[in-house]
Each structure stands twice: as C-alpha cells, then as structure tokens.
C-alpha cells in the first residue's frame, strides 16, 4: 500500500496513473478472490449454516408464524442466522444454485406436498395454513414447482 501511495504522490511521469490504477486493481482482485474463496474453504461451516437454515424454516413453517406473518423475509432469515442478507444469498447460490426466495419456496412446497399426501385438509385449508392470502397464489406456485396442480398431486397418491 505504501508503494501505491508513493507512486501516486510522485506524479513523475505520464505512466503514474496507469501504475496506480494497476495496483488498485490488483488489490481489488485479491479482495474478490478472498471473498469467493471463503465459500469454497468453509464448506463444513457453510453446510452447517445450511442445516441451521433448514431447521429455522421447518420451525417457522410449523409454527403459527407462517399463517400469521406470511413467508419469512430474507432479512428475517439472515438476522436469525446472524449473517448478512447478501452473504445468505451468495451462500445459497453457491451451495444450491438457488436464490434465497427459490430455496424458501422449495422448502414450503415440500411441506405442502407432505400435507397434501398425508392429510385430508382441502387445498384452500393448506394454502391458508401455509400463509397464502389467496389459494390461487398457492396453486400457481405449487404448479410452477411440481408441474402438477395440488389436486393432481394429491390424486397421484390414491
């Protein structure tokens, strides 16, 4: 860093700015490399964090929070895990290839499948229990994830 400051302050020739920018670019490249490497080198910790996320979502989905508060926000999830929303997003993208929203929706659809296959609740009852204000929104999301309507999915078990 002292070399960069010295080069910038000397301003001896026309190449000074190019050299200064090259040094800054090098430092930023190292920063990006370190940032990306943490997702690779911290595999065990990252998978533990992913397990904690799954436990958090399971508990949230099975509590009254889902029907009272709706879907958990990325901000809520990251606060509960004591990480930043950006870190959560990058971590999930690296580990699962999904955005946080996609990951949460998939976990919610897993619970919906469980309810559809093991209970006699109507699709509307399940939709409301899962925090949807409109059963049509639930059905649309379910079909986009499974390629089946909730009723078609249920009938495949009988």
JOVEN-V60525 format. One record per residue. RES is the residue in three letters. SS is DSSP state (H for helix, E for strand, L for the rest). D_LAST is the distance of its C-alpha to the last C-alpha in Angstrom with 2 decimals. Layout:
RES;SS;D_LAST  RES;SS;D_LAST
//
This chain:
UNK;L;69.30  UNK;H;73.09  UNK;H;73.56  UNK;H;71.53  UNK;H;73.53  UNK;H;76.80  UNK;H;75.96  UNK;H;75.02  UNK;H;78.12  UNK;H;80.55  UNK;L;79.84  UNK;L;82.43  UNK;L;81.20  UNK;L;78.75  UNK;L;76.21  UNK;H;75.73  UNK;H;72.88  UNK;H;71.07  UNK;H;71.49  UNK;H;70.37  UNK;H;67.21  UNK;H;66.50  UNK;H;66.73  UNK;H;64.46  UNK;H;61.91  UNK;H;62.09  UNK;H;61.49  UNK;H;58.50  UNK;H;57.08  UNK;H;57.41  UNK;H;55.66  UNK;H;52.71  UNK;H;52.61  UNK;H;52.57  UNK;H;49.84  UNK;H;47.57  UNK;H;48.48  UNK;H;47.23  UNK;H;43.63  UNK;H;44.25  UNK;H;46.46  UNK;L;44.50  UNK;H;41.24  UNK;H;40.76  UNK;H;41.61  UNK;H;39.41  UNK;H;36.35  UNK;H;37.16  UNK;H;37.34  UNK;H;33.96  UNK;H;32.55  UNK;H;34.32  UNK;H;32.83  UNK;H;29.27  UNK;H;30.16  UNK;H;31.78  UNK;H;28.80  UNK;H;26.40  UNK;H;28.85  UNK;H;29.43  UNK;H;25.78  UNK;H;25.17  UNK;L;28.43  UNK;L;29.45  UNK;H;31.22  UNK;H;28.28  UNK;H;27.89  UNK;H;31.70  UNK;H;33.08  UNK;L;30.40  UNK;L;29.94  UNK;L;32.52  UNK;L;35.36  UNK;H;36.72  UNK;H;39.89  UNK;H;38.16  UNK;H;36.34  UNK;H;39.56  UNK;H;41.57  UNK;H;39.26  UNK;H;39.57  UNK;L;43.31  UNK;L;43.36  UNK;L;44.16  UNK;H;41.57  UNK;H;43.05  UNK;H;42.78  UNK;H;39.11  UNK;H;38.44  UNK;H;40.41  UNK;H;38.87  UNK;H;35.27  UNK;H;36.33  UNK;H;38.02  UNK;H;35.32  UNK;H;32.12  UNK;L;33.43  UNK;L;31.95  UNK;L;33.70  UNK;H;33.29  UNK;H;31.35  UNK;H;28.89  UNK;H;28.51  UNK;H;27.89  UNK;H;25.34  UNK;H;23.42  UNK;H;23.47  UNK;H;22.38  UNK;H;19.41  UNK;H;18.47  UNK;H;18.54  UNK;H;16.57  UNK;H;13.72  UNK;H;14.01  UNK;H;14.02  UNK;H;11.09  UNK;H;8.86  UNK;H;10.79  UNK;L;12.17  UNK;L;11.96  UNK;L;14.75  UNK;L;15.09  UNK;H;15.69  UNK;H;19.34  UNK;H;19.52  UNK;H;18.18  UNK;H;20.62  UNK;H;23.48  UNK;H;22.78  UNK;L;22.96  UNK;L;26.32  UNK;L;25.73  UNK;L;28.09  UNK;L;26.22  UNK;H;22.44  UNK;H;23.25  UNK;H;24.75  UNK;H;21.66  UNK;H;19.50  UNK;H;22.28  UNK;H;22.54  UNK;H;18.83  UNK;H;18.82  UNK;H;22.13  UNK;H;20.86  UNK;H;17.47  UNK;L;18.09  UNK;L;14.90  UNK;L;14.93  UNK;H;13.27  UNK;H;11.01  UNK;H;10.26  UNK;H;9.63  UNK;H;7.24  UNK;H;5.25  UNK;L;5.66  UNK;L;3.78  UNK;L;0.00
//
